[in-house]
């Protein structure tokens, strides 16, 4: 299933994204309830996907990010993030950094260099801690697409990542949550990032250093994850700067794409 969170008029809700078999047109079928609470039912209402505004598919309490999870990205960022590490590198983005799949990314005046980082993201289904890797699949509700936007100059200056990763709008998510994929399927997806249509990143989730189950096991060894929390799995090589006015698109095979234009903060 593809579960979207969307706004239509003054109403915000969840819906199933469906494709008409005859016309190929996409619709969103409104649901009652919250999918992560397990109490949902179709309302019978349906709207064209083009007539609604897609929002971030979930509002997490936190976004847990894994850095240095592709060998080629570790190599290209060695001067900023240092040598490879045996354990996953984990950092947080605040909930206020989350924005929708077509919303603007605001370029902060304090930074002169913001970078895109296309990623596969996991959405957590239930409260969990100390999850062994063989049970990781039991706590994943689904998958979505993310852009871990980073103020690279501030990351270098601060020698840690909180400010560089934490600005409002620095975590676009979407376009929806895709459920029903196995962990093995999620680890076999192509990922592409473009800037104004030019390909900048071409990666594949089969190249994770730390696979999805290992990431879940590691993160929950010291942190409780809650329903709707998001885990970003790292970015492949090819990260780079993006300027005001440019549009970044991140596409993950089978999951869809997010498109976010960079704008100046008023």
C-alpha positions in Angstrom: 0.0 0.0 0.0 0.9 3.6 -0.5 -0.3 5.7 2.5 -0.2 9.4 2.1 -0.9 12.3 4.4 -2.5 15.2 2.6 -4.4 18.4 2.8 -7.5 19.2 0.9 -9.1 22.5 1.6 -9.0 23.0 5.4 -8.8 19.2 6.1 -5.7 17.1 6.8 -5.9 13.3 6.8 -4.5 10.1 5.6 -5.4 8.2 2.4 -4.5 5.3 0.2 -2.9 6.3 -3.1 -4.5 4.3 -5.9 -4.1 4.1 -9.7 -7.1 3.8 -11.9 -6.6 0.7 -14.0 -8.4 2.2 -17.1 -7.1 5.8 -17.2 -3.8 5.4 -15.3 -4.8 8.5 -13.2 -3.9 8.5 -9.6 -6.3 9.1 -6.8 -6.2 9.3 -3.0 -8.9 7.5 -1.1 -9.4 9.1 2.3 -9.1 7.0 5.5 -10.6 7.5 8.9 -8.2 7.2 11.7 -4.4 7.0 11.9 -2.6 4.2 10.2 0.0 3.8 12.9 -2.7 3.4 15.5 -4.1 0.5 13.5 -7.7 1.8 13.5 -8.4 2.9 10.0 -11.3 2.5 7.6 -12.1 3.9 4.1 -14.5 6.8 4.1 -15.6 6.3 0.5 -14.3 9.8 -0.4 -11.8 10.0 -3.2 -9.9 12.9 -4.8 -7.5 13.2 -7.7 -3.9 13.2 -6.4 -3.2 16.3 -8.4 -6.0 18.1 -6.5 -4.6 17.6 -3.0 -1.4 18.8 -1.3 0.9 16.0 -0.2 2.3 16.6 3.3 5.1 14.8 5.1 3.7 11.3 5.4 4.4 11.2 9.1 5.1 13.6 12.0 7.9 11.9 13.9 9.0 12.7 17.4 12.5 12.4 16.1 14.5 11.6 13.0 17.4 9.2 13.6 20.1 9.4 10.9 22.9 7.0 10.1 26.0 8.6 8.6 28.8 7.1 6.7 26.8 4.1 5.6 28.1 3.9 2.0 31.8 3.3 1.4 32.0 5.7 -1.6 30.4 8.5 0.5 32.8 7.9 3.4 35.7 8.3 1.0 34.4 11.5 -0.6 33.7 13.1 2.9 36.8 11.9 4.6 38.1 15.5 5.2 34.8 16.5 6.9 33.6 13.4 8.7 36.9 11.5 9.2 37.8 7.8 8.9 35.3 4.9 8.6 34.0 3.5 11.9 33.2 0.0 13.0 29.8 0.9 14.4 27.2 3.0 12.7 27.5 6.8 13.1 24.2 8.1 14.5 22.9 11.6 14.8 19.5 13.3 15.2 17.5 15.8 13.2 14.7 17.5 15.1 11.0 17.0 14.3 10.9 20.6 13.2 13.2 19.9 10.3 10.6 17.7 8.6 8.8 19.1 5.6 6.7 17.7 2.8 7.6 16.1 -0.5 7.0 19.3 -2.6 7.6 22.0 0.0 10.5 24.5 -0.2 13.8 24.0 1.5 14.9 27.3 3.1 18.5 28.3 2.6 19.6 29.9 5.9 21.4 33.2 5.6 24.1 32.0 8.0 25.2 29.2 5.6 27.0 29.7 2.3 26.9 26.0 1.3 24.0 23.6 1.7 24.1 20.1 0.3 21.5 17.5 -0.8 21.8 13.9 0.5 19.2 11.5 -1.0 18.3 8.6 1.3 16.0 5.7 2.0 14.0 6.2 5.2 12.3 3.7 7.5 9.1 4.5 9.4 8.7 2.8 12.8 5.5 1.0 13.6 5.5 0.7 17.4 7.4 1.5 20.6 10.6 -0.6 20.6 13.9 -0.9 22.3 16.7 -3.6 22.3 15.4 -5.1 19.1 17.5 -8.0 17.9 18.3 -7.9 14.2 16.1 -11.0 13.4 13.1 -9.0 14.7 13.9 -5.7 12.9 11.2 -6.4 10.3 8.6 -6.5 13.0 9.1 -2.8 14.0 9.2 -1.3 10.5 5.8 0.1 9.3 7.1 1.0 5.8 9.5 3.0 3.8 9.7 6.5 2.3 12.1 8.9 0.6 14.2 11.5 2.3 16.7 14.3 1.7 19.1 14.9 4.6 19.8 18.5 3.8 23.1 19.7 5.4 24.7 23.1 5.8 28.2 21.7 5.0 30.2 24.8 5.9 28.6 24.8 9.4 29.3 21.1 9.7 32.9 21.8 9.1 33.0 24.8 11.4 31.1 23.3 14.3 33.0 20.0 14.3 29.6 18.3 15.1 26.4 18.0 13.1 23.5 19.3 15.1 23.2 22.8 13.7 24.2 21.8 10.2 21.5 19.1 10.0 18.8 20.7 12.1 17.4 23.8 10.3 13.7 24.0 9.6 12.8 22.3 6.3 16.1 20.3 6.2 14.3 16.9 6.2 11.9 16.6 3.2 10.0 13.3 3.4 7.5 11.6 1.1 5.7 11.3 -1.1 4.0 8.6 1.0 4.8 5.6 3.1 5.1 2.4 1.1 4.2 -0.8 3.0 4.5 -4.4 2.2 8.2 -4.5 1.2 10.4 -7.0 2.9 13.7 -5.9 4.5 15.4 -7.8 1.7 13.5 -5.9 -1.0 14.2 -2.6 0.7 17.9 -3.4 0.5 17.7 -3.8 -3.3 16.5 -0.4 -4.5 18.1 2.1 -6.8 18.4 5.7 -5.5 18.9 8.8 -7.7 19.2 12.4 -6.8 19.0 15.2 -9.5 19.5 18.9 -9.3 17.4 20.8 -12.0 17.2 17.4 -13.8 20.9 16.7 -13.8 21.8 13.4 -12.1 24.1 14.0 -9.1 23.7 10.8 -7.1 23.2 7.2 -8.3 23.3 4.7 -5.5 21.8 1.4 -4.5 20.7 0.2 -1.1 22.4 -3.1 -1.6 25.6 -1.2 -0.9 24.9 -0.3 2.7 27.8 -0.9 5.1 25.4 -1.5 7.9 22.2 -3.1 6.7 18.7 -2.2 7.8 18.5 -4.9 10.5 21.9 -3.9 11.9 20.8 -0.3 12.1 17.6 -1.1 13.9 19.4 -3.3 16.4 22.1 -0.7 17.0 19.8 2.4 17.4 17.4 0.6 19.7 20.3 -0.6 21.9 20.4 2.9 23.4 17.2 4.6 22.3 13.5 3.9 22.4 11.9 4.4 19.0 8.2 5.4 18.9 5.5 4.9 16.3 6.1 7.3 13.4 9.7 7.9 14.2 11.9 8.0 11.1 15.3 6.4 10.5 17.4 7.7 7.6 19.8 5.0 6.3 22.6 7.1 4.9 23.5 8.6 1.5 25.7 7.4 -1.4 28.5 9.4 -3.0 27.7 12.4 -5.1 26.6 14.9 -2.5 27.2 18.5 -3.4 25.9 22.1 -3.1 22.6 23.4 -4.3 21.7 27.1 -4.8 18.7 29.2 -4.2 16.3 28.6 -7.1 17.4 25.1 -7.9 15.2 22.0 -7.4 16.4 18.8 -5.9 14.6 15.6 -6.7 15.3 12.3 -4.8 13.9 9.1 -6.3 13.9 5.7 -4.7 12.9 2.7 -6.8 9.4 1.5 -6.0 8.8 4.3 -3.4 8.4 7.4 -5.6 10.1 10.8 -5.6 10.3 14.0 -3.7 10.9 17.4 -5.4 12.0 20.4 -3.3 13.0 23.8 -4.5 15.6 25.8 -2.5 14.4 29.3 -1.6 15.9 32.1 0.4 14.6 32.6 3.9 12.7 35.9 4.1 
